[in-house]
Amino acid sequence: MSNYIKSEDTFKELIASETPVIIKFEADWCPDCKRMDYFMPDVEAQFSELPIYTIDKDEFPEIASDNVVMGIPSLLVFQNNEKLGHLHSANAKTPEEVTDFLKKNFN
């Protein structure tokens, strides 16, 4: 499973990468986040070349707010300090939705 971001500095370092990175915003209490956790290993295996990280929206509310993360789980794609893609929680309920989003952003 993806690596957990535990500091704002780590987040800033990751999104500044010249290679695209995926950040999953979630929270411990979120049932849809837990549901996503069941299928994410298969999705991650299909996109093994893409680094995927996880951040707790409640631990870093200012990061979530700055990136317009209104619902969770949400997947955001960053490169060179720019948000390139945002899969909102309403569209992140199935493996197909997540896979389609990643294909669109990385093919």
Secondary structure, DSSP 8 states (H G I E B T S, - for coil): --EE--SHHHHHHHHT-SS-EEEEEE-TT-HHHHHHHHHHHHHHHHTTTS-EEEEETTT-HHHHHHTT--SSSEEEEEETTEEEEEE-GGG-SSHHHHHHHHHHHH-
